[in-house]
Amino acid sequence: MLEVKFYDTVDDSLLKFAVIISQSNGKWVFCKHKERDTYEVPGGHREAGENILETAKREL
């Protein structure tokens, strides 16, 4: 079974990727995945030297 944990704070260096759940004009944002025939929330791995906020902005 999958276990989900929520944290109030976390060390930025531990974060490996960003997933962004977002709405625009009252509609949820989904992206068509370029390698699969699916729509997904924006997200992806962080690049070297990038902080997690930069990762989230780039992926969105």
mmCIF file of the N, C-alpha and C atoms, coordinates in Angstrom:
data_MODEL
# 
_entry.id   MODEL 
# 
loop_
_atom_site.group_PDB 
_atom_site.id 
_atom_site.type_symbol 
_atom_site.label_atom_id 
_atom_site.label_alt_id 
_atom_site.label_comp_id 
_atom_site.label_asym_id 
_atom_site.label_entity_id 
_atom_site.label_seq_id 
_atom_site.pdbx_PDB_ins_code 
_atom_site.Cartn_x 
_atom_site.Cartn_y 
_atom_site.Cartn_z 
_atom_site.occupancy 
_atom_site.B_iso_or_equiv 
_atom_site.pdbx_formal_charge 
_atom_site.auth_seq_id 
_atom_site.auth_comp_id 
_atom_site.auth_asym_id 
_atom_site.auth_atom_id 
_atom_site.pdbx_PDB_model_num 
ATOM 1   N N  . MET A 1 1  ? 0.838   -1.172 0.000   1.00 0.00 ? 1  MET A N  1 
ATOM 2   C CA . MET A 1 1  ? 0.000   0.000  0.000   1.00 0.00 ? 1  MET A CA 1 
ATOM 3   C C  . MET A 1 1  ? 0.886   1.239  0.000   1.00 0.00 ? 1  MET A C  1 
ATOM 4   N N  . LEU A 1 2  ? 0.472   2.266  -0.693  1.00 0.00 ? 2  LEU A N  1 
ATOM 5   C CA . LEU A 1 2  ? 1.188   3.530  -0.760  1.00 0.00 ? 2  LEU A CA 1 
ATOM 6   C C  . LEU A 1 2  ? 0.891   4.378  0.465   1.00 0.00 ? 2  LEU A C  1 
ATOM 7   N N  . GLU A 1 3  ? 1.937   4.925  1.061   1.00 0.00 ? 3  GLU A N  1 
ATOM 8   C CA . GLU A 1 3  ? 1.759   5.799  2.210   1.00 0.00 ? 3  GLU A CA 1 
ATOM 9   C C  . GLU A 1 3  ? 2.115   7.229  1.799   1.00 0.00 ? 3  GLU A C  1 
ATOM 10  N N  . VAL A 1 4  ? 1.259   8.182  2.099   1.00 0.00 ? 4  VAL A N  1 
ATOM 11  C CA . VAL A 1 4  ? 1.487   9.586  1.785   1.00 0.00 ? 4  VAL A CA 1 
ATOM 12  C C  . VAL A 1 4  ? 1.699   10.340 3.087   1.00 0.00 ? 4  VAL A C  1 
ATOM 13  N N  . LYS A 1 5  ? 2.780   11.122 3.139   1.00 0.00 ? 5  LYS A N  1 
ATOM 14  C CA . LYS A 1 5  ? 3.073   11.922 4.321   1.00 0.00 ? 5  LYS A CA 1 
ATOM 15  C C  . LYS A 1 5  ? 3.064   13.397 3.922   1.00 0.00 ? 5  LYS A C  1 
ATOM 16  N N  . PHE A 1 6  ? 2.627   14.255 4.824   1.00 0.00 ? 6  PHE A N  1 
ATOM 17  C CA . PHE A 1 6  ? 2.615   15.693 4.612   1.00 0.00 ? 6  PHE A CA 1 
ATOM 18  C C  . PHE A 1 6  ? 3.543   16.336 5.632   1.00 0.00 ? 6  PHE A C  1 
ATOM 19  N N  . TYR A 1 7  ? 4.325   17.304 5.181   1.00 0.00 ? 7  TYR A N  1 
ATOM 20  C CA . TYR A 1 7  ? 5.270   17.998 6.043   1.00 0.00 ? 7  TYR A CA 1 
ATOM 21  C C  . TYR A 1 7  ? 5.022   19.501 5.958   1.00 0.00 ? 7  TYR A C  1 
ATOM 22  N N  . ASP A 1 8  ? 5.224   20.200 7.057   1.00 0.00 ? 8  ASP A N  1 
ATOM 23  C CA . ASP A 1 8  ? 5.111   21.660 7.061   1.00 0.00 ? 8  ASP A CA 1 
ATOM 24  C C  . ASP A 1 8  ? 6.343   22.302 6.433   1.00 0.00 ? 8  ASP A C  1 
ATOM 25  N N  . THR A 1 9  ? 7.502   21.726 6.679   1.00 0.00 ? 9  THR A N  1 
ATOM 26  C CA . THR A 1 9  ? 8.754   22.217 6.102   1.00 0.00 ? 9  THR A CA 1 
ATOM 27  C C  . THR A 1 9  ? 9.613   21.026 5.704   1.00 0.00 ? 9  THR A C  1 
ATOM 28  N N  . VAL A 1 10 ? 10.507  21.267 4.756   1.00 0.00 ? 10 VAL A N  1 
ATOM 29  C CA . VAL A 1 10 ? 11.449  20.231 4.326   1.00 0.00 ? 10 VAL A CA 1 
ATOM 30  C C  . VAL A 1 10 ? 12.698  20.927 3.793   1.00 0.00 ? 10 VAL A C  1 
ATOM 31  N N  . ASP A 1 11 ? 13.841  20.312 3.974   1.00 0.00 ? 11 ASP A N  1 
ATOM 32  C CA . ASP A 1 11 ? 15.098  20.843 3.459   1.00 0.00 ? 11 ASP A CA 1 
ATOM 33  C C  . ASP A 1 11 ? 15.058  20.809 1.934   1.00 0.00 ? 11 ASP A C  1 
ATOM 34  N N  . ASP A 1 12 ? 15.267  21.969 1.299   1.00 0.00 ? 12 ASP A N  1 
ATOM 35  C CA . ASP A 1 12 ? 15.194  22.089 -0.158  1.00 0.00 ? 12 ASP A CA 1 
ATOM 36  C C  . ASP A 1 12 ? 16.077  21.072 -0.880  1.00 0.00 ? 12 ASP A C  1 
ATOM 37  N N  . SER A 1 13 ? 17.226  20.741 -0.306  1.00 0.00 ? 13 SER A N  1 
ATOM 38  C CA . SER A 1 13 ? 18.158  19.814 -0.963  1.00 0.00 ? 13 SER A CA 1 
ATOM 39  C C  . SER A 1 13 ? 17.597  18.396 -1.070  1.00 0.00 ? 13 SER A C  1 
ATOM 40  N N  . LEU A 1 14 ? 16.565  18.065 -0.297  1.00 0.00 ? 14 LEU A N  1 
ATOM 41  C CA . LEU A 1 14 ? 15.963  16.727 -0.345  1.00 0.00 ? 14 LEU A CA 1 
ATOM 42  C C  . LEU A 1 14 ? 14.932  16.578 -1.463  1.00 0.00 ? 14 LEU A C  1 
ATOM 43  N N  . LEU A 1 15 ? 14.500  17.694 -2.037  1.00 0.00 ? 15 LEU A N  1 
ATOM 44  C CA . LEU A 1 15 ? 13.458  17.660 -3.064  1.00 0.00 ? 15 LEU A CA 1 
ATOM 45  C C  . LEU A 1 15 ? 14.074  17.385 -4.428  1.00 0.00 ? 15 LEU A C  1 
ATOM 46  N N  . LYS A 1 16 ? 13.613  16.321 -5.086  1.00 0.00 ? 16 LYS A N  1 
ATOM 47  C CA . LYS A 1 16 ? 14.184  15.881 -6.361  1.00 0.00 ? 16 LYS A CA 1 
ATOM 48  C C  . LYS A 1 16 ? 13.344  16.286 -7.573  1.00 0.00 ? 16 LYS A C  1 
ATOM 49  N N  . PHE A 1 17 ? 12.059  16.541 -7.362  1.00 0.00 ? 17 PHE A N  1 
ATOM 50  C CA . PHE A 1 17 ? 11.190  16.939 -8.466  1.00 0.00 ? 17 PHE A CA 1 
ATOM 51  C C  . PHE A 1 17 ? 10.046  17.776 -7.924  1.00 0.00 ? 17 PHE A C  1 
ATOM 52  N N  . ALA A 1 18 ? 9.361   18.470 -8.839  1.00 0.00 ? 18 ALA A N  1 
ATOM 53  C CA . ALA A 1 18 ? 8.222   19.311 -8.464  1.00 0.00 ? 18 ALA A CA 1 
ATOM 54  C C  . ALA A 1 18 ? 6.991   18.857 -9.236  1.00 0.00 ? 18 ALA A C  1 
ATOM 55  N N  . VAL A 1 19 ? 5.856   18.840 -8.563  1.00 0.00 ? 19 VAL A N  1 
ATOM 56  C CA . VAL A 1 19 ? 4.567   18.555 -9.182  1.00 0.00 ? 19 VAL A CA 1 
ATOM 57  C C  . VAL A 1 19 ? 3.652   19.709 -8.819  1.00 0.00 ? 19 VAL A C  1 
ATOM 58  N N  . ILE A 1 20 ? 3.006   20.291 -9.813  1.00 0.00 ? 20 ILE A N  1 
ATOM 59  C CA . ILE A 1 20 ? 2.230   21.499 -9.594  1.00 0.00 ? 20 ILE A CA 1 
ATOM 60  C C  . ILE A 1 20 ? 0.763   21.225 -9.885  1.00 0.00 ? 20 ILE A C  1 
ATOM 61  N N  . ILE A 1 21 ? -0.088  21.357 -8.870  1.00 0.00 ? 21 ILE A N  1 
ATOM 62  C CA . ILE A 1 21 ? -1.533  21.245 -9.035  1.00 0.00 ? 21 ILE A CA 1 
ATOM 63  C C  . ILE A 1 21 ? -2.039  22.677 -9.138  1.00 0.00 ? 21 ILE A C  1 
ATOM 64  N N  . SER A 1 22 ? -2.609  23.030 -10.285 1.00 0.00 ? 22 SER A N  1 
ATOM 65  C CA . SER A 1 22 ? -2.918  24.434 -10.531 1.00 0.00 ? 22 SER A CA 1 
ATOM 66  C C  . SER A 1 22 ? -4.263  24.599 -11.230 1.00 0.00 ? 22 SER A C  1 
ATOM 67  N N  . GLN A 1 23 ? -4.874  25.762 -10.979 1.00 0.00 ? 23 GLN A N  1 
ATOM 68  C CA . GLN A 1 23 ? -6.085  26.159 -11.699 1.00 0.00 ? 23 GLN A CA 1 
ATOM 69  C C  . GLN A 1 23 ? -5.824  27.480 -12.407 1.00 0.00 ? 23 GLN A C  1 
ATOM 70  N N  . SER A 1 24 ? -6.444  27.649 -13.565 1.00 0.00 ? 24 SER A N  1 
ATOM 71  C CA . SER A 1 24 ? -6.397  28.906 -14.309 1.00 0.00 ? 24 SER A CA 1 
ATOM 72  C C  . SER A 1 24 ? -7.802  29.205 -14.795 1.00 0.00 ? 24 SER A C  1 
ATOM 73  N N  . ASN A 1 25 ? -8.299  30.372 -14.449 1.00 0.00 ? 25 ASN A N  1 
ATOM 74  C CA . ASN A 1 25 ? -9.665  30.761 -14.824 1.00 0.00 ? 25 ASN A CA 1 
ATOM 75  C C  . ASN A 1 25 ? -10.688 29.712 -14.388 1.00 0.00 ? 25 ASN A C  1 
ATOM 76  N N  . GLY A 1 26 ? -10.479 29.131 -13.195 1.00 0.00 ? 26 GLY A N  1 
ATOM 77  C CA . GLY A 1 26 ? -11.421 28.165 -12.644 1.00 0.00 ? 26 GLY A CA 1 
ATOM 78  C C  . GLY A 1 26 ? -11.331 26.767 -13.231 1.00 0.00 ? 26 GLY A C  1 
ATOM 79  N N  . LYS A 1 27 ? -10.331 26.511 -14.090 1.00 0.00 ? 27 LYS A N  1 
ATOM 80  C CA . LYS A 1 27 ? -10.163 25.180 -14.691 1.00 0.00 ? 27 LYS A CA 1 
ATOM 81  C C  . LYS A 1 27 ? -8.815  24.601 -14.281 1.00 0.00 ? 27 LYS A C  1 
ATOM 82  N N  . TRP A 1 28 ? -8.781  23.282 -14.063 1.00 0.00 ? 28 TRP A N  1 
ATOM 83  C CA . TRP A 1 28 ? -7.542  22.612 -13.685 1.00 0.00 ? 28 TRP A CA 1 
ATOM 84  C C  . TRP A 1 28 ? -6.591  22.563 -14.867 1.00 0.00 ? 28 TRP A C  1 
ATOM 85  N N  . VAL A 1 29 ? -5.296  22.684 -14.584 1.00 0.00 ? 29 VAL A N  1 
ATOM 86  C CA . VAL A 1 29 ? -4.259  22.663 -15.622 1.00 0.00 ? 29 VAL A CA 1 
ATOM 87  C C  . VAL A 1 29 ? -3.715  21.244 -15.762 1.00 0.00 ? 29 VAL A C  1 
ATOM 88  N N  . PHE A 1 30 ? -3.793  20.703 -16.982 1.00 0.00 ? 30 PHE A N  1 
ATOM 89  C CA . PHE A 1 30 ? -3.210  19.411 -17.334 1.00 0.00 ? 30 PHE A CA 1 
ATOM 90  C C  . PHE A 1 30 ? -2.397  19.582 -18.605 1.00 0.00 ? 30 PHE A C  1 
ATOM 91  N N  . CYS A 1 31 ? -1.379  18.753 -18.783 1.00 0.00 ? 31 CYS A N  1 
ATOM 92  C CA . CYS A 1 31 ? -0.523  18.789 -19.968 1.00 0.00 ? 31 CYS A CA 1 
ATOM 93  C C  . CYS A 1 31 ? -0.532  17.413 -20.623 1.00 0.00 ? 31 CYS A C  1 
ATOM 94  N N  . LYS A 1 32 ? -0.513  17.402 -21.955 1.00 0.00 ? 32 LYS A N  1 
ATOM 95  C CA . LYS A 1 32 ? -0.409  16.124 -22.666 1.00 0.00 ? 32 LYS A CA 1 
ATOM 96  C C  . LYS A 1 32 ? 1.054   15.688 -22.607 1.00 0.00 ? 32 LYS A C  1 
ATOM 97  N N  . HIS A 1 33 ? 1.283   14.486 -22.113 1.00 0.00 ? 33 HIS A N  1 
ATOM 98  C CA . HIS A 1 33 ? 2.637   13.971 -21.996 1.00 0.00 ? 33 HIS A CA 1 
ATOM 99  C C  . HIS A 1 33 ? 3.185   13.673 -23.381 1.00 0.00 ? 33 HIS A C  1 
ATOM 100 N N  . LYS A 1 34 ? 4.432   14.085 -23.653 1.00 0.00 ? 34 LYS A N  1 
ATOM 101 C CA . LYS A 1 34 ? 4.995   13.941 -24.995 1.00 0.00 ? 34 LYS A CA 1 
ATOM 102 C C  . LYS A 1 34 ? 5.336   12.500 -25.372 1.00 0.00 ? 34 LYS A C  1 
ATOM 103 N N  . GLU A 1 35 ? 5.476   11.612 -24.392 1.00 0.00 ? 35 GLU A N  1 
ATOM 104 C CA . GLU A 1 35 ? 5.832   10.221 -24.684 1.00 0.00 ? 35 GLU A CA 1 
ATOM 105 C C  . GLU A 1 35 ? 4.695   9.238  -24.441 1.00 0.00 ? 35 GLU A C  1 
ATOM 106 N N  . ARG A 1 36 ? 3.606   9.694  -23.843 1.00 0.00 ? 36 ARG A N  1 
ATOM 107 C CA . ARG A 1 36 ? 2.460   8.824  -23.569 1.00 0.00 ? 36 ARG A CA 1 
ATOM 108 C C  . ARG A 1 36 ? 1.207   9.503  -24.085 1.00 0.00 ? 36 ARG A C  1 
ATOM 109 N N  . ASP A 1 37 ? 0.163   8.758  -24.213 1.00 0.00 ? 37 ASP A N  1 
ATOM 110 C CA . ASP A 1 37 ? -1.110  9.319  -24.666 1.00 0.00 ? 37 ASP A CA 1 
ATOM 111 C C  . ASP A 1 37 ? -1.981  9.649  -23.457 1.00 0.00 ? 37 ASP A C  1 
ATOM 112 N N  . THR A 1 38 ? -1.396  10.432 -22.520 1.00 0.00 ? 38 THR A N  1 
ATOM 113 C CA . THR A 1 38 ? -2.105  10.764 -21.288 1.00 0.00 ? 38 THR A CA 1 
ATOM 114 C C  . THR A 1 38 ? -1.993  12.258 -21.006 1.00 0.00 ? 38 THR A C  1 
ATOM 115 N N  . TYR A 1 39 ? -2.933  12.755 -20.224 1.00 0.00 ? 39 TYR A N  1 
ATOM 116 C CA . TYR A 1 39 ? -2.868  14.124 -19.714 1.00 0.00 ? 39 TYR A CA 1 
ATOM 117 C C  . TYR A 1 39 ? -2.514  14.039 -18.241 1.00 0.00 ? 39 TYR A C  1 
ATOM 118 N N  . GLU A 1 40 ? -1.602  14.899 -17.806 1.00 0.00 ? 40 GLU A N  1 
ATOM 119 C CA . GLU A 1 40 ? -1.072  14.832 -16.456 1.00 0.00 ? 40 GLU A CA 1 
ATOM 120 C C  . GLU A 1 40 ? -0.909  16.237 -15.896 1.00 0.00 ? 40 GLU A C  1 
ATOM 121 N N  . VAL A 1 41 ? -0.762  16.337 -14.576 1.00 0.00 ? 41 VAL A N  1 
ATOM 122 C CA . VAL A 1 41 ? -0.447  17.634 -13.977 1.00 0.00 ? 41 VAL A CA 1 
ATOM 123 C C  . VAL A 1 41 ? 1.002   17.967 -14.319 1.00 0.00 ? 41 VAL A C  1 
ATOM 124 N N  . PRO A 1 42 ? 1.331   19.263 -14.452 1.00 0.00 ? 42 PRO A N  1 
ATOM 125 C CA . PRO A 1 42 ? 2.711   19.636 -14.763 1.00 0.00 ? 42 PRO A CA 1 
ATOM 126 C C  . PRO A 1 42 ? 3.665   19.207 -13.652 1.00 0.00 ? 42 PRO A C  1 
ATOM 127 N N  . GLY A 1 43 ? 4.852   18.812 -14.033 1.00 0.00 ? 43 GLY A N  1 
ATOM 128 C CA . GLY A 1 43 ? 5.862   18.434 -13.055 1.00 0.00 ? 43 GLY A CA 1 
ATOM 129 C C  . GLY A 1 43 ? 7.059   17.810 -13.721 1.00 0.00 ? 43 GLY A C  1 
ATOM 130 N N  . GLY A 1 44 ? 8.139   17.702 -12.979 1.00 0.00 ? 44 GLY A N  1 
ATOM 131 C CA . GLY A 1 44 ? 9.338   17.076 -13.515 1.00 0.00 ? 44 GLY A CA 1 
ATOM 132 C C  . GLY A 1 44 ? 10.506  17.189 -12.563 1.00 0.00 ? 44 GLY A C  1 
ATOM 133 N N  . HIS A 1 45 ? 11.627  16.609 -13.000 1.00 0.00 ? 45 HIS A N  1 
ATOM 134 C CA . HIS A 1 45 ? 12.838  16.579 -12.183 1.00 0.00 ? 45 HIS A CA 1 
ATOM 135 C C  . HIS A 1 45 ? 13.525  17.933 -12.180 1.00 0.00 ? 45 HIS A C  1 
ATOM 136 N N  . ARG A 1 46 ? 14.185  18.200 -11.112 1.00 0.00 ? 46 ARG A N  1 
ATOM 137 C CA . ARG A 1 46 ? 14.924  19.453 -10.973 1.00 0.00 ? 46 ARG A CA 1 
ATOM 138 C C  . ARG A 1 46 ? 16.280  19.311 -11.643 1.00 0.00 ? 46 ARG A C  1 
ATOM 139 N N  . GLU A 1 47 ? 16.748  20.398 -12.253 1.00 0.00 ? 47 GLU A N  1 
ATOM 140 C CA . GLU A 1 47 ? 18.048  20.430 -12.923 1.00 0.00 ? 47 GLU A CA 1 
ATOM 141 C C  . GLU A 1 47 ? 19.132  20.765 -11.901 1.00 0.00 ? 47 GLU A C  1 
ATOM 142 N N  . ALA A 1 48 ? 20.358  20.430 -12.222 1.00 0.00 ? 48 ALA A N  1 
ATOM 143 C CA . ALA A 1 48 ? 21.489  20.707 -11.335 1.00 0.00 ? 48 ALA A CA 1 
ATOM 144 C C  . ALA A 1 48 ? 21.576  22.208 -11.067 1.00 0.00 ? 48 ALA A C  1 
ATOM 145 N N  . GLY A 1 49 ? 21.730  22.567 -9.799  1.00 0.00 ? 49 GLY A N  1 
ATOM 146 C CA . GLY A 1 49 ? 21.870  23.958 -9.406  1.00 0.00 ? 49 GLY A CA 1 
ATOM 147 C C  . GLY A 1 49 ? 20.573  24.748 -9.356  1.00 0.00 ? 49 GLY A C  1 
ATOM 148 N N  . GLU A 1 50 ? 19.458  24.111 -9.616  1.00 0.00 ? 50 GLU A N  1 
ATOM 149 C CA . GLU A 1 50 ? 18.156  24.780 -9.659  1.00 0.00 ? 50 GLU A CA 1 
ATOM 150 C C  . GLU A 1 50 ? 17.467  24.626 -8.301  1.00 0.00 ? 50 GLU A C  1 
ATOM 151 N N  . ASN A 1 51 ? 16.889  25.727 -7.769  1.00 0.00 ? 51 ASN A N  1 
ATOM 152 C CA . ASN A 1 51 ? 16.123  25.549 -6.538  1.00 0.00 ? 51 ASN A CA 1 
ATOM 153 C C  . ASN A 1 51 ? 14.730  25.042 -6.911  1.00 0.00 ? 51 ASN A C  1 
ATOM 154 N N  . ILE A 1 52 ? 14.003  24.528 -5.939  1.00 0.00 ? 52 ILE A N  1 
ATOM 155 C CA . ILE A 1 52 ? 12.746  23.842 -6.237  1.00 0.00 ? 52 ILE A CA 1 
ATOM 156 C C  . ILE A 1 52 ? 11.673  24.789 -6.788  1.00 0.00 ? 52 ILE A C  1 
ATOM 157 N N  . LEU A 1 53 ? 11.711  26.063 -6.389  1.00 0.00 ? 53 LEU A N  1 
ATOM 158 C CA . LEU A 1 53 ? 10.760  27.027 -6.926  1.00 0.00 ? 53 LEU A CA 1 
ATOM 159 C C  . LEU A 1 53 ? 11.035  27.274 -8.409  1.00 0.00 ? 53 LEU A C  1 
ATOM 160 N N  . GLU A 1 54 ? 12.296  27.358 -8.793  1.00 0.00 ? 54 GLU A N  1 
ATOM 161 C CA . GLU A 1 54 ? 12.650  27.497 -10.207 1.00 0.00 ? 54 GLU A CA 1 
ATOM 162 C C  . GLU A 1 54 ? 12.178  26.280 -11.000 1.00 0.00 ? 54 GLU A C  1 
ATOM 163 N N  . THR A 1 55 ? 12.328  25.084 -10.418 1.00 0.00 ? 55 THR A N  1 
ATOM 164 C CA . THR A 1 55 ? 11.862  23.867 -11.065 1.00 0.00 ? 55 THR A CA 1 
ATOM 165 C C  . THR A 1 55 ? 10.361  23.933 -11.312 1.00 0.00 ? 55 THR A C  1 
ATOM 166 N N  . ALA A 1 56 ? 9.598   24.315 -10.283 1.00 0.00 ? 56 ALA A N  1 
ATOM 167 C CA . ALA A 1 56 ? 8.150   24.393 -10.402 1.00 0.00 ? 56 ALA A CA 1 
ATOM 168 C C  . ALA A 1 56 ? 7.738   25.410 -11.470 1.00 0.00 ? 56 ALA A C  1 
ATOM 169 N N  . LYS A 1 57 ? 8.369   26.575 -11.477 1.00 0.00 ? 57 LYS A N  1 
ATOM 170 C CA . LYS A 1 57 ? 8.057   27.593 -12.488 1.00 0.00 ? 57 LYS A CA 1 
ATOM 171 C C  . LYS A 1 57 ? 8.340   27.087 -13.892 1.00 0.00 ? 57 LYS A C  1 
ATOM 172 N N  . ARG A 1 58 ? 9.480   26.439 -14.098 1.00 0.00 ? 58 ARG A N  1 
ATOM 173 C CA . ARG A 1 58 ? 9.848   25.919 -15.416 1.00 0.00 ? 58 ARG A CA 1 
ATOM 174 C C  . ARG A 1 58 ? 8.865   24.832 -15.869 1.00 0.00 ? 58 ARG A C  1 
ATOM 175 N N  . GLU A 1 59 ? 8.535   23.943 -14.973 1.00 0.00 ? 59 GLU A N  1 
ATOM 176 C CA . GLU A 1 59 ? 7.629   22.852 -15.339 1.00 0.00 ? 59 GLU A CA 1 
ATOM 177 C C  . GLU A 1 59 ? 6.220   23.344 -15.633 1.00 0.00 ? 59 GLU A C  1 
ATOM 178 N N  . LEU A 1 60 ? 5.770   24.358 -14.883 1.00 0.00 ? 60 LEU A N  1 
ATOM 179 C CA . LEU A 1 60 ? 4.441   24.901 -15.134 1.00 0.00 ? 60 LEU A CA 1 
ATOM 180 C C  . LEU A 1 60 ? 4.416   25.664 -16.442 1.00 0.00 ? 60 LEU A C  1 
# 
